[in-house]
Amino acid sequence: MAEVVLFHHVRGLTDGVRRLADVIRADGHTVHTPDAFDGSTFASLDEGFAALRERDISVGGQWADAAVAGLPEELVYVGISLGVMAAQRLAQTRTGARGAVLLEACVPSTEFGDGWPTGVPVQVHGMERDPFFGLEGDLDAARELVATADDGELFVYPGDVHLFTDSSLPSYDEAATRQVVERMLGLLAGV
């Protein structure tokens, strides 16, 4: 079984993110859910971004490094939206990464070095018309990333909402999330 770190989105470690972690745990995996906001959650993306600025948190930087410092190197990194920055950077730069699942965001792999590491499987999931993923360049970055990875998969779902994998938000898409989970568990079974 895999050991997973799940990085939440900018609205915090919501009940929906916790439920996603529980689904992964129910499949037999160990899941860590670090919380950048120490229990606070936010009603909107804007409130979450304001909290990041106010607390001077770099979700993809030092906070993420501290969150995994005491964990083994052999981790699968999962990130949702803003949490993808941490998951993708650690998968690309921390020794021992076993895989990555990037939900609803992706940045060019060159953002964190020379590209995606050899032998590290990656999945990217997002909605085709999500204003952040599908319409702001993340989808293009995802296509490029999976094309250069040894074992890369891109899954694009019909729809136009962001944070569709969080069951505690109005944007939740149960059918699409069911597919995400099935595919993610498939990756976890293979690492």
Residue pairs with C-beta under 8 A, 6 or more apart in sequence:
1 28
1 29
1 30
1 188
2 29
2 30
2 76
2 98
2 99
2 188
2 191
3 29
3 30
3 32
3 71
3 72
3 74
3 75
3 76
4 24
4 29
4 30
4 31
4 32
4 75
4 76
4 77
4 78
4 188
5 31
5 32
5 33
5 34
5 67
5 68
5 71
5 75
5 76
5 77
5 78
5 87
5 90
6 17
6 20
6 21
6 24
6 31
6 32
6 33
6 78
6 79
6 80
6 83
7 34
7 59
7 64
7 67
7 77
7 78
7 79
7 80
7 83
7 84
7 86
7 87
8 14
8 17
8 33
8 35
8 36
8 80
8 83
9 17
9 48
9 80
9 81
9 82
9 83
9 104
9 163
9 166
10 42
10 45
10 48
10 49
10 52
10 59
10 81
10 82
11 41
11 42
11 43
11 44
11 45
11 47
11 48
11 163
11 166
11 169
12 35
12 36
12 37
12 40
12 41
12 42
12 48
13 33
13 35
13 36
13 37
13 39
13 41
14 41
14 166
14 168
14 169
15 167
15 168
16 165
16 166
16 167
16 168
16 169
16 172
17 33
17 80
17 166
17 168
18 33
19 167
19 168
20 80
20 165
20 166
20 167
20 177
20 181
21 31
21 33
22 31
23 181
24 31
24 78
24 181
24 184
24 185
24 188
25 31
27 185
27 188
29 188
32 67
32 68
32 71
34 63
34 64
34 67
34 68
36 52
36 57
36 59
36 63
37 51
37 55
37 57
40 51
42 48
42 51
45 162
48 82
51 57
52 59
57 63
59 82
59 83
59 85
59 86
60 85
60 86
60 88
60 89
63 86
64 85
64 86
64 89
64 90
65 90
67 86
68 75
68 90
68 94
72 96
73 94
73 95
73 96
73 97
74 96
74 97
74 98
75 90
75 94
75 96
75 97
75 98
76 97
76 98
76 99
76 100
76 101
76 187
76 188
76 191
77 86
77 87
77 88
77 90
77 91
77 97
77 99
77 100
77 101
78 87
78 100
78 101
78 102
78 103
78 184
79 85
79 86
79 87
79 88
79 100
79 101
79 102
79 103
79 105
80 103
80 104
80 105
80 163
80 165
80 166
81 103
81 104
81 105
81 132
81 162
81 163
82 105
83 103
83 105
84 102
84 103
84 104
84 105
84 106
84 107
85 105
85 107
87 100
87 101
87 102
88 100
88 102
88 106
88 107
88 109
88 111
88 112
89 111
89 112
90 97
91 97
91 99
91 100
91 117
91 120
91 122
92 109
92 112
92 113
92 115
92 116
92 117
93 112
93 113
97 117
97 120
98 120
98 191
99 120
99 121
99 122
99 187
99 188
99 191
100 120
100 121
100 122
100 123
101 122
101 123
101 125
101 184
101 187
102 122
102 123
102 124
102 125
102 142
103 125
103 126
103 165
103 180
104 125
104 126
104 127
104 130
104 132
104 133
104 162
104 163
104 164
104 165
105 126
105 132
105 133
105 138
106 124
106 126
106 133
106 138
106 139
106 141
106 142
106 145
107 138
107 141
108 141
108 144
108 145
109 115
109 116
109 141
109 144
109 145
109 148
115 148
116 122
116 145
116 148
116 149
116 152
118 150
119 150
119 151
120 149
120 150
120 151
121 149
121 150
121 151
121 152
121 153
121 187
121 190
121 191
122 145
122 146
122 149
122 151
122 152
122 153
123 152
123 153
123 154
123 155
123 183
123 184
123 187
124 142
124 145
124 146
124 152
124 153
124 154
124 155
125 155
125 157
125 165
125 180
125 183
125 184
126 133
126 134
126 138
126 139
126 142
126 155
126 156
126 157
127 133
127 134
127 156
127 157
127 158
127 159
127 160
127 161
127 162
127 164
127 173
127 176
128 134
128 139
128 156
128 157
128 158
128 159
128 160
129 135
129 159
129 160
130 159
130 160
130 161
130 162
130 164
131 160
131 162
132 138
132 162
133 139
133 142
133 162
134 156
134 160
139 156
142 154
143 154
145 152
146 152
146 153
146 154
153 183
153 187
155 179
155 180
155 183
157 164
157 173
157 176
157 179
157 180
158 176
159 173
159 176
161 171
161 173
162 171
163 169
163 171
163 172
164 171
164 172
164 173
164 176
164 177
165 172
165 173
165 176
165 177
165 180
166 172
167 174
167 177
